[in-house]
Amino acid sequence: MKHVMSVSLGSSKRNHKVQVNILGEDFLIERVGTDGDKKKAAEIIREYDGKVSAFGLGSIDLYLYAGNRRYVIRDAAQLASAAKISPVVDGSGLKNTLERRVIEYLQRENIVDFKGKKVLLVSATDRFGMAEALQKAGAVMTYGDLIFALGIPIPLHSLKVIDFLARIIVPIVVKLPFEMIYPTGKKQEKSKSKYIRFFEEADIIAGDFHYIKRYMPSKLSGKVIITNTVTSEDVRMLAEKGVSLLVTTTPELEGRSFGTNVMEAVLVSLAEKPYKELTPQDYDELLDKIAFQPRIEKLN
């Protein structure tokens, strides 16, 4: 049995474990939260290194992207270096492939019509594939990179502007403690209900769920949410807020949508070549074989 472990800086309250069969291979898929404790996360990686087929890094990215540039986040690189044998992935490979495919699928199947719709993508630098796909689909985009990561309430509307700003800001940001730019540990359980107008103005809210959950208002009547990992409790909360449609880019496994880091770790475990040699085409071919479908759930 292949064992995929997501080691997350997020809350341990969201821990989950499932056994599934994928392409004839039995998998134990496990998410272990460390409540923001980076030292504990590194210890877990060292303990299970060589014992698991692949690690996923949760609630922290290895990379931020802008255009064709990739920036390495220092804290995440230090965590990944704790593994000497097992591959460590952060989900960015799938964000560039699977999430593009999901947006195209929703448009093609007339599930969500993006053309002319106002979309708030809470961060484009960690979801460059989704950002480009939404823009291509004709959505009217607002990117919240400055708002939610840096607390600067200035909306961005152009990927070219993000690319320009990223060249200046991201090389500094990636050296900061990661918890300064992203909610980890207990912060993931706290709501700030801040920057409400950006949520209210949008027809569709997309991107990282922890940003969405931390800042969303008390009512989201009629909104469409396109995100990554949610628990059954999160789904109930979104329904109570009035969300009309929930889409998760990763499939539902026993009531839980795991993060892209987990799904990428699964693909790496199935691949027939070293993970560092995998290309977007390799990911696409594996996704075609597995036939992953997004979770699409009408809530109201």
Secondary structure, 3 states (H helix, E strand, C coil): CEEEEEEECECHHHCEEEEEEECCEEEEEEEEECCCCHHHHHHHHHHHCCCCCEEEEECCCCEEEECCEEEECHHHHHHHCCCCCCCEECCHHHHCCHHHHHHHHHHHCCCCCCCCCEEEECCCCCCHHHHHHHHHCCCEEEECHHHHHHCCCCCECCHHHHHHHHHHHHHHHCCCCHHHCCCCEHHHHCCCCCCHHHHHHCCEEECCHHHHHHHCCCCCCCCEEEECCCCHHHHHHHHHCCCCEEEECCCEECCEECCHHHHHHHHHHHCCCCHHHCCHHHHHHHHHHHCCCCEEEECC
